[in-house]
Amino acid sequence: MIVGVVGTQGSWLKSKIIDIKNINEMEILGEAKVDRIKTRGRSDFIHKIGTKKPSGEQVRIIGFEAGMKLLLKWYIKNGIIGSPQDIEVIGFKCTFGERNGAGILTQKILDEINRYRFFNSANNISGVEAIEGLRRVLDVPVIGVFDSSFHHSIPEFRRLLGFPWNWYKKLGIKKNGFDGLSHQYMTAMIYKMEEDKKLNLITIYLGENSSVCAVKNGKSIDTSAGFSPDSGLLQRKAAGDVDGTALLFAMNELGLSVEDTLAELTDNAGFNAASGIQIEDFKDLLSAANKGNKRAKLAVDSYIDGIRKYIGAFSTVLGNIDCIVFSGEIGENNVHIRKRCLEDMDYMGIRLDLARNKELNGALSLISSDYSVVSKTKIYIVPAAEEMVIAYFAKKVIEKGKDLAPEEMIFKL
């Protein structure tokens, strides 16, 4: 089955065409993405055929419908598909709504997604716009695969955030967890490589958003992210976890409205704010820190410290750690971050092989030490591939002819 996978992040529109031949055989035929799609001017159009190196060009385009037409035209021109009719289903990543699982995106579900645009406006608004554009360009089922589905197995006592009870029951304010598709892919990949589905894992996804997850017997039992994707770890532009009283104090002292405060927390916070540098690549932040920029060093140290604390906390939740897994743009491609996150953890049975960590950077690989007296926890790099999970469940929905509940969403490689 030929599956198209589409996602948005703010003004980005990205896509992949995946051929799923059976459960364990998925091939990416091509991928393409275009940025700054919501504003006039030049946009970067980056594309890749199969396993070839990506190439790019600049285009002038505005709007998600126009973006979808551009991507589709490129796929046909380069022989990735023969015609739009070759695509049998579209899988679309949904960040947050009132439900989890996977199913056909009806207008009712889009309305539910819109309800949460307050705290996830960049992704929810652009997501709905992209889906509407998709429907005007392609006459195929669009399956929403909700990112929090993997975390449905977290026990209820860990979902409570300590707010008034009616906030939990009436408003649904609880720990939802995010980056679930990536954590689920990492889990499936490690279980395949280790040929063991009863391992305790700590999966660490570090990218535009970052989170840590505790996985036991293939199920998420805790995660750093809470009610919104901006919670948990320090994010690039978001504050992570905050003290509610400190937040109210700042609002009162500065005379901030709710909308102003939300903008401050999601655009003017995080390690960008701590460093005073508006970075797009985390390497730029590390470079500034290494050159003596004190605020940049402060931001890096704070980010790493948060990750280390969750490793320690989740080791108690799990009882023991069989594997630690790094993924995401920062997690899989940054030698320094992995080293700093795991240094001085010999007492926990965690020791990184420094040579492997450097030589195998960015590749699917085992990077833990072979020194058996100390190193008991295996450490892996797993390149991110959440699109595989999205494509898999989109295909499942079509094959079964019904929506999937979270507990039905079991992903295997």
Buried (B, 14 or more C-beta within 10 A) or exposed (E): BBBBBBBBBBBBBBBBBBBBEEEEEBEBBBBBBBBBBBEEEEBEBBBBBEEEEEEEEEBEBBBBBBBBBBBBEBBBEBEBBEEBEBBBBBBBBBBBBEBBBBBBBEEEBBEBBBEBBEBBBBBBBBBBBBBBBBBEBBEBBBBBBBBBBBBBBBEEEBBEBEEEEEEBEEEEBBBBBBBBBBBBBBBBBBBEBBEEEEBBBBBBBBBBBBBBBBBBEBBBBBBBBBBBBBBBBBBBBBBBBBEEEEBEEBBEEEEBEEEEBBBBBBEEBBBBBBBEBEBEEBBBBBBBBEEEBEBBBBBBBBBBEBBBEBBEBBBEBBEEBBBBBBBBBBBBBBBBBBBBBBBEBBEBBBBBBBEBBEEBBEEBBBBBBEEEEBBBBBBBBBBBBBBBBBBBBBBBBBEEEEBBBBEBBEBEB
